């Protein structure tokens, strides 16, 4: 996948402090991560692709450290393809 063409990824890179959960969810699914929804009352969503696992709590906006970790995973996956 070409990362430079994706406007959502560019917006996330430019402003990682103000990212809505829905936008991050859409981007992660677009690059191939599978979503595992939380069970019984948890707010932590788990994304998995191969051996890469990323857990993100559903808050708006998403905390910056989770956004940066997601960007690292996305960039790592792009380089491996």
Secondary structure as GFF3:
##gff-version 3
##sequence-region A 1 81
A	DSSP	alpha_helix	7	14	.	.	.	ID=ss1
A	DSSP	alpha_helix	21	30	.	.	.	ID=ss2
A	DSSP	beta_strand	34	36	.	.	.	ID=ss3
A	DSSP	beta_strand	44	49	.	.	.	ID=ss4
A	DSSP	beta_strand	52	57	.	.	.	ID=ss5
A	DSSP	alpha_helix	64	80	.	.	.	ID=ss6
###
